[in-house]
Amino acid sequence: MKKIRVLIIDDSALVRDILSKGLSADSGLEVVGTAPDVFAGRDLIVKLKPDVITLDIEMPRMDGVEFLKRLMPQYPLPVVVVSSLTQRGKQITIQALEAGAVDVVPKPASDVARGLNDMMVELRTKVKIASTANVSHWKNRKFDIDEIKKKDASASSTALAESTDKVIAIGASTGGTEAIRKVISSLPPTIPGIVIVQHMPKGFTKTFADRLNEVSYMQVKEAEDGDRIVNGRVLIAPGDYHMKVYRSGGQYKVQVLEGDKVNGHRPSVDVLMHSVAESVASNALGVILTGMGNDGASGLKAMREAGAKTIGQNQATSVVYGMPKVAFDIGAVEFQLPLDDISNAIIKTVK
């Protein structure tokens, strides 16, 4: 079996050594090179042709985000960001995901010995997933500051109605941050309330929600227990908690709770969507986007069986066609669409 060829870019010699040894411990991975900065990394990419890059994003001379904006349009490659949990680290990580990185692994903030072991397990898994990612759509992509629309205060003035009679549930994993941004930033402020599970490490979901809030016509926030689902609001499940929807009188609310991982994840798309099927039924719309694995498939099917409309992202536009494929194969998806068509489909469906 062909090994996955990995290039490590990190300005710390110690971190390069730790990552190299940790990744090489997996017989399916081969570290073909390491680089102390993105300039050396660029030369090694051309020379070694790696399958996946691990990238530190806080580096001198040129940070990882600027590097990605230059790399991806010319030489699109799956990139896994290895990021600190500092506030700047979280913010720049979200920007890196917008610039083409497919996933993120946080550096341990405390209990470094145990944290390093957990980080390497996660990194090895995500490098393998990244090796299957389709990043070809970044070829010749131009990064225009106007591409990411800013929230228009006048446009959002009609948002946050007193209640919502419909609920939109969205689930995603690998490649999902960019897919969600595309969908959410194209929706009007009067859209019914939206609940989202995006597989993302603890500590990054609030930064992700804040970034979405900047580019959306709606209010986007990390969900808190008891938050109401109302028109014009998007609630993102926190990075290490499940999120469920329930009905309280004439209102829909979210419950944020701990619990065992489901399908290897917490938050789990299945947990969210099963609760929507039970509490919202035919007044719901379910959307499954890019991601590895099967999380969300059974929940989306339960939603469809309860009378909800369901949408799945198609293979051609998915970074990883795993979750949408499983959902489609078991009959959970009513409409399978390219990413660029999903926002319009949501708008038409909820009218």
KAKA-V112753 format. One record per pair of residues at least 4 apart in sequence whose C-alpha atoms are under 6 Angstrom apart, sorted by sequence separation. I is the first residue (numbers start at 1). J is the second residue. If there is no record, write none. Layout:
((I | J) (I | J))
This chain:
((15 | 19) (16 | 20) (18 | 22) (19 | 23) (20 | 24) (38 | 42) (44 | 48) (45 | 49) (59 | 63) (67 | 71) (68 | 72) (71 | 75) (72 | 76) (85 | 89) (89 | 93) (97 | 101) (108 | 112) (111 | 115) (112 | 116) (115 | 119) (119 | 123) (120 | 124) (123 | 127) (126 | 130) (172 | 176) (176 | 180) (180 | 184) (181 | 185) (212 | 216) (247 | 251) (261 | 265) (270 | 274) (275 | 279) (276 | 280) (277 | 281) (280 | 284) (296 | 300) (304 | 308) (321 | 325) (325 | 329) (328 | 332) (345 | 349) (24 | 29) (35 | 40) (58 | 63) (84 | 89) (85 | 90) (96 | 101) (247 | 252) (261 | 266) (303 | 308) (327 | 332) (328 | 333) (24 | 30) (35 | 41) (57 | 63) (83 | 89) (213 | 219) (237 | 243) (246 | 252) (262 | 268) (315 | 321) (57 | 64) (108 | 115) (213 | 220) (246 | 253) (245 | 253) (245 | 254) (244 | 254) (209 | 220) (244 | 255) (209 | 221) (223 | 235) (243 | 255) (312 | 324) (209 | 222) (220 | 233) (222 | 235) (223 | 236) (243 | 256) (218 | 232) (219 | 233) (220 | 234) (221 | 235) (222 | 236) (223 | 237) (242 | 256) (218 | 233) (242 | 257) (206 | 222) (241 | 257) (241 | 258) (80 | 101) (312 | 333) (317 | 338) (79 | 101) (80 | 102) (82 | 104) (84 | 106) (311 | 333) (314 | 336) (317 | 339) (79 | 102) (80 | 103) (81 | 104) (82 | 105) (83 | 106) (84 | 107) (229 | 252) (285 | 308) (287 | 310) (310 | 333) (311 | 334) (313 | 336) (314 | 337) (6 | 30) (7 | 31) (80 | 104) (82 | 106) (83 | 107) (228 | 252) (229 | 253) (242 | 266) (282 | 306) (284 | 308) (285 | 309) (286 | 310) (287 | 311) (288 | 312) (289 | 313) (310 | 334) (311 | 335) (312 | 336) (313 | 337) (314 | 338) (3 | 28) (4 | 29) (5 | 30) (6 | 31) (7 | 32) (9 | 34) (11 | 36) (54 | 79) (169 | 194) (171 | 196) (173 | 198) (228 | 253) (241 | 266) (242 | 267) (270 | 295) (274 | 299) (277 | 302) (281 | 306) (282 | 307) (285 | 310) (287 | 312) (311 | 336) (313 | 338) (3 | 29) (4 | 30) (5 | 31) (6 | 32) (7 | 33) (8 | 34) (9 | 35) (10 | 36) (11 | 37) (52 | 78) (53 | 79) (54 | 80) (55 | 81) (56 | 82) (166 | 192) (167 | 193) (168 | 194) (169 | 195) (170 | 196) (171 | 197) (172 | 198) (173 | 199) (227 | 253) (240 | 266) (241 | 267) (269 | 295) (270 | 296) (273 | 299) (277 | 303) (281 | 307) (282 | 308) (313 | 339) (5 | 32) (7 | 34) (9 | 36) (52 | 79) (54 | 81) (55 | 82) (167 | 194) (169 | 196) (171 | 198) (226 | 253) (227 | 254) (240 | 267) (269 | 296) (273 | 300) (281 | 308) (164 | 192) (189 | 217) (226 | 254) (244 | 272) (290 | 318) (292 | 320) (189 | 218) (226 | 255) (243 | 272) (270 | 299) (277 | 306) (290 | 319) (291 | 320) (293 | 322) (294 | 323) (69 | 99) (159 | 189) (185 | 215) (225 | 255) (245 | 275) (290 | 320) (292 | 322) (293 | 323) (297 | 327) (65 | 96) (68 | 99) (159 | 190) (185 | 216) (225 | 256) (244 | 275) (245 | 276) (290 | 321) (291 | 322) (292 | 323) (301 | 332) (263 | 295) (291 | 323) (294 | 326) (300 | 332) (156 | 189) (205 | 238) (246 | 279) (205 | 239) (193 | 229) (288 | 324) (193 | 230) (202 | 239) (193 | 231) (201 | 239) (202 | 240) (192 | 231) (193 | 232) (195 | 234) (200 | 239) (191 | 231) (193 | 233) (194 | 234) (195 | 235) (196 | 236) (197 | 237) (190 | 231) (191 | 232) (190 | 232) (7 | 50) (189 | 232) (6 | 50) (5 | 50) (8 | 53) (5 | 51) (6 | 52) (7 | 53) (8 | 54) (9 | 55) (10 | 56) (6 | 53) (78 | 130) (156 | 217) (151 | 214) (151 | 215) (73 | 138) (74 | 139) (150 | 215) (151 | 216) (72 | 138) (73 | 139) (149 | 215) (151 | 217) (164 | 230) (73 | 140) (163 | 230) (164 | 231) (73 | 141) (160 | 230) (161 | 231) (160 | 231) (160 | 232) (197 | 269) (102 | 175) (159 | 232) (52 | 131) (98 | 178) (22 | 120) (171 | 269) (90 | 204) (176 | 290) (168 | 284) (170 | 286) (166 | 283) (167 | 284) (168 | 285) (169 | 286) (170 | 287) (171 | 288) (172 | 289) (174 | 291) (166 | 284) (168 | 286) (170 | 288) (172 | 290) (173 | 291) (172 | 291) (175 | 319) (183 | 343) (134 | 319) (133 | 319) (133 | 320))
